[in-house]
Amino acid sequence: MNIDSIVAAIREVVPAEQTLSLHEPEFAGNEKKYLEQCIDTTFVSSVGEFVDRMERDLAAYLGVRRAVVVVNGTAALHISLLLAGVERDDEVIIPTLTFIATANAVAYCGAIPHFADSEDATLGLDPHKLDAHLAEVAEVRENGVVNKLTGRRIAAVMPMHTFGHPVDLDAIAAVCARWNLPLVEDAAESLGSSYRGVKCGNFGVVAGLSFNGNKIVTTGGGGAVVTNDDAVGELAKHITTTARIKDATRPWAFIHDRVGFNYRMPNLNAALGCAQLEQLPRFLEAKRVLAEAYAEAFEGVEGVTFVREPKHATSNYWLNAIRLDDAALRDEVLARTNALGIGTRPAWTLMHDLPMYRSAPRMDLSASERIAATLINIPSSAFLGASLLQKR
Ligand SMILES: *Cc1c(COP(=O)(O)O)cnc(C)c1O
């Protein structure tokens, strides 16, 4: 493999002189108009029409019964796990190949991440390895599924759709069903992706999304808890808004009926989000065109594979990625491309290699280690695909 041929393939797709970041947001719609409405009406904070509208628009787009918008994706995952029944000293099965938020959300519940391996086809949780691992370490006791090695309850399974590519949801859901384990989707990266025609976010008891600045749709900072269970949706709204209820005997006063969270998304952020959601179909089209162009450009490059969407899935291609046959060349490719102003990045440091999660329970994680050693993310902003579309 030749590093020049990687640079050439990227240059074939994206403009030459520009410095390119990995992912840039784009505000070409009603963003300013909606933000001005917030300021003109003084509804910038925790009350306002855009919060309700964003929740309605998002639920309608995903085809879920309820969406509750919150301050960020990490908070969305924290609430999702609580709603799935995760308690202190439980274990939650998550991939080691993920962004830190997945593991931290588990820790915020007082629970312990139990690291699982990924598969090459999806870059996400490997259902067959999960199945084999549970058969080896888990047993059903009175209080649920217990890890025989630690004595702790395994309370949930939370796969993550890496870079927007859906995991093998049917196979993972089947394993969860067999063990009666709740499935929670970390759908932070996969807004607009679907599996067998159904949008990510519909497959677990509850799912968490992110609208951080680098995601396909941004609210500045933000996230959402989505669910098809009305009671779960109601509770999501309640506990993310300080668990506030009207006092029955004093209608002018409020009480709080449990320790809730102040996780509500401000109206300003929701205004940005409403304008961004309007443009999501355009972003998705542009990203697909960009991914197709990369796939073509890398076809002839020896020793490099462009990561395509898995079978039976439509990816939002949030972040494009290539895999190198030779892991020894990864850092040199990263150095060369970044020196040329092409924003590239390695995969995350695996969760089980981080100091606070080093002693957490795990299965064999060799596939994740191989993926992390050979993967490089390449520039993925929607505007890059849009300019390719224009040239056609
Ligand atoms: C972005 C992201 C989150 C949430 O991140 P926030 O910055 O808190 O919105 C969670 N999980 C994954 C995998 C992510 O990529």
PDBQT file of the ligand as one rigid body, heavy atoms in Angstrom, charges set to zero:
ROOT
HETATM    1  C1  LIG A 401     -21.944  11.927  20.254  1.00  0.00    +0.000 C 
HETATM    2  C2  LIG A 401     -22.143  10.653  20.937  1.00  0.00    +0.000 A 
HETATM    3  C3  LIG A 401     -22.861  10.571  22.153  1.00  0.00    +0.000 A 
HETATM    4  C4  LIG A 401     -23.439  11.741  22.862  1.00  0.00    +0.000 C 
HETATM    5  O1  LIG A 401     -22.570  12.788  22.963  1.00  0.00    +0.000 OA
HETATM    6  P1  LIG A 401     -22.960  14.258  23.473  1.00  0.00    +0.000 P 
HETATM    7  O2  LIG A 401     -21.762  15.042  23.072  1.00  0.00    +0.000 OA
HETATM    8  O3  LIG A 401     -23.178  14.170  24.922  1.00  0.00    +0.000 OA
HETATM    9  O4  LIG A 401     -24.194  14.722  22.739  1.00  0.00    +0.000 OA
HETATM   10  C5  LIG A 401     -23.072   9.304  22.683  1.00  0.00    +0.000 A 
HETATM   11  N1  LIG A 401     -22.612   8.190  22.106  1.00  0.00    +0.000 NA
HETATM   12  C6  LIG A 401     -21.921   8.235  20.946  1.00  0.00    +0.000 A 
HETATM   13  C7  LIG A 401     -21.454   6.965  20.343  1.00  0.00    +0.000 C 
HETATM   14  C8  LIG A 401     -21.645   9.466  20.341  1.00  0.00    +0.000 A 
HETATM   15  O5  LIG A 401     -20.957   9.474  19.180  1.00  0.00    +0.000 OA
ENDROOT
TORSDOF 0
